[in-house]
Amino acid sequence: MIEILDTTLRDGAQGEGVVFSLTDKLKLIRALDALGVDYIEAGNPGSNPKDMELFRFAAQELCLRHARLAAFGMTRRPGMKAGEEASLRAIAESGAHVASLVGKSDVRQVLEIVGTSRQENLRMIGDSVEELARQGMSVFFDAEHFFDGWGRDAQYAMETLLTAERAGAARLVLCDTNGGTMPEDLARIVAEVKGRVSVPVGIHCHNDCGLATAGTLRAVSAGAMQVQGTINGYGERCGNANLCEVLPNLALKMKMQVLPQGKISELAPTARLFSEVANLKMNERMPYVGRSAFAHKGGMHIDGVMKDHASFEHVEPEAVGNSRRILVSEVAGRSALMTKLRALAPELTRESATTRGILEHIKALEAEGYSFEDADGSLTLRILGALGKRREFFKVLDFHVFSRKPESPRNAQAYVKIAVEGQEEITADEGDGPVNALDRALRKALSRFYPVLNGMRLIDFKVRVVDVDGTASSVRVHIDSTDGSSVFSTVGVSSNIIEAAFVALTDSIECLLSAREERGT
């Protein structure tokens, strides 16, 4: 059994562009608990009021089924008494069961950054661990800059660990703080440390060389029994070890138990939830959990994967909560389109008149400038329409868009008139640009009939000229939208950019409504 400590809410929050509110943190703590991680490093109660409030609320109101919260902090300052150190007192009073306590293991850091002596640093470590352990907390000692320190003075780096162990540390976590240690060196050092201490060893890698996942896996093979990392690899500089890579590699490749039974299949939805809450675009090419991880485009690949999934997939996508995608493009050929068509109408054959008609319809759309390679939502709607199976959730009767000077706070207004089952609704709204205004007005009009649209938002918008003819050129608008759990990719083409955007927008709304209806939510 490998312990998992998630530090997304602490170390991950130090990443550029990552900001979590108190409400965000509580939501993500619940998600991590549901996923089944062992420990959640939720923040530093001694550094800011928000984190202190989080721990207060968690102690009184948050009932976690599996995970335990860890409060982060540093060893006492030089010359201070541990019992009088405010940051240590904040950890002890946080209500957390676990203290993640960071101390220096690199003699250069001790002398030049902290500005104290070797012996005083050891006393700082021992006093701080002992103080928190005395108050009943399980103390995880994070040996900061450990691997750099080992390279400079291995004996001193080792002594910092032994000092923490003697003081009562429950875990000794070796930190590749600068992310520069090669995996083979990291494994060798972990193995040596493991043979010289009696408490479990953990690993905490940063990704500055792109090796955090590899280093973490090698550390586990060398004997580390606790893994620390973040969802989606969030973290300072290049980020931390990405649990969305580490967890499935440990579970599916190395056959180790890292989460409760069946929970690894919830990894992809959890990764997307964190992306949504952090308001950061998901890396769709991320292994295991990205939308492209199991996307097939080349004709030979598609043919192979449809005959035997293992021919071009190293695991089943469902194992991590993802799904297979067959991309329709000129590279994929018509076999990809037939795969999609069979999924929607399995009774059709390649030779049937209906099939030939749909293929010709898609071919004509592509000639107009449509590209369905990354617009699966629009492709599905077009095929359903050709089959006579496309449901009309709403009908747009009219719309107008007005733009103003860019200096205006909201520089565009949109008017929309729609009908749903004979009931009409006329609504207007304004936005930052004509497409934003149109999107807001359209969802505002429809939310009376479909409240679920209140939770929908655009996450990507791209425009490309497909038929060069000056200002009269045709443009293709691609939109990605989400309801927080799924992504809907749609496309529209027109010589009028507003019209093209409108087609993509209405397609995205229809895709969401169809998906929710299919799921019964």
HELIX and SHEET records of a PDB file:
HELIX    1   1 GLY A   12  GLN A   14  5                                   3    
HELIX    2   2 LEU A   22  LEU A   35  1                                  14    
HELIX    3   3 PRO A   49  GLU A   61  1                                  13    
HELIX    4   4 ALA A   82  GLU A   84  5                                   3    
HELIX    5   5 ALA A   86  ALA A   92  1                                   7    
HELIX    6   6 VAL A  107  ARG A  108  1                                   2    
HELIX    7   7 GLN A  109  VAL A  114  3                                   6    
HELIX    8   8 ARG A  118  ARG A  134  1                                  17    
HELIX    9   9 PHE A  146  ALA A  167  1                                  22    
HELIX   10  10 PRO A  183  LYS A  194  1                                  12    
HELIX   11  11 ALA A  212  SER A  221  1                                  10    
HELIX   12  12 ILE A  231  GLY A  233  5                                   3    
HELIX   13  13 LEU A  243  PRO A  248  1                                   6    
HELIX   14  14 ASN A  249  LYS A  253  3                                   5    
HELIX   15  15 LYS A  263  GLU A  266  5                                   4    
HELIX   16  16 LEU A  267  ALA A  278  1                                  12    
HELIX   17  17 GLY A  299  LYS A  307  1                                   9    
HELIX   18  18 HIS A  309  SER A  311  5                                   3    
HELIX   19  19 PRO A  317  VAL A  320  5                                   4    
HELIX   20  20 ARG A  334  LEU A  344  1                                  11    
HELIX   21  21 ALA A  353  GLU A  368  1                                  16    
HELIX   22  22 ASP A  376  LEU A  387  1                                  12    
HELIX   23  23 PRO A  434  LEU A  446  1                                  13    
HELIX   24  24 PRO A  451  GLY A  455  5                                   5    
HELIX   25  25 GLY A  470  ALA A  472  5                                   3    
HELIX   26  26 ILE A  497  ARG A  519  1                                  23    
SHEET    1   A 9 GLU A   3  ASP A   6  0                                        
SHEET    2   A 9 TYR A  39  GLY A  43  1                                        
SHEET    3   A 9 ARG A  68  MET A  74  1                                        
SHEET    4   A 9 VAL A  98  LYS A 104  1                                        
SHEET    5   A 9 SER A 138  GLU A 144  1                                        
SHEET    6   A 9 ARG A 171  ASP A 176  1                                        
SHEET    7   A 9 VAL A 201  CYS A 205  1                                        
SHEET    8   A 9 GLN A 226  GLY A 229  1                                        
SHEET    9   A 9 GLU A   3  ASP A   6  1                                        
SHEET    1   B 2 ALA A 295  HIS A 296  0                                        
SHEET    2   B 2 ARG A 325  ILE A 326  1                                        
SHEET    1   C 3 LYS A 395  SER A 403  0                                        
SHEET    2   C 3 ALA A 412  VAL A 420 -1                                        
SHEET    3   C 3 GLN A 423  GLY A 431 -1                                        
SHEET    1   D 3 ARG A 457  ASP A 467  0                                        
SHEET    2   D 3 SER A 474  THR A 482 -1                                        
SHEET    3   D 3 VAL A 487  SER A 494 -1                                        
END                                                                             
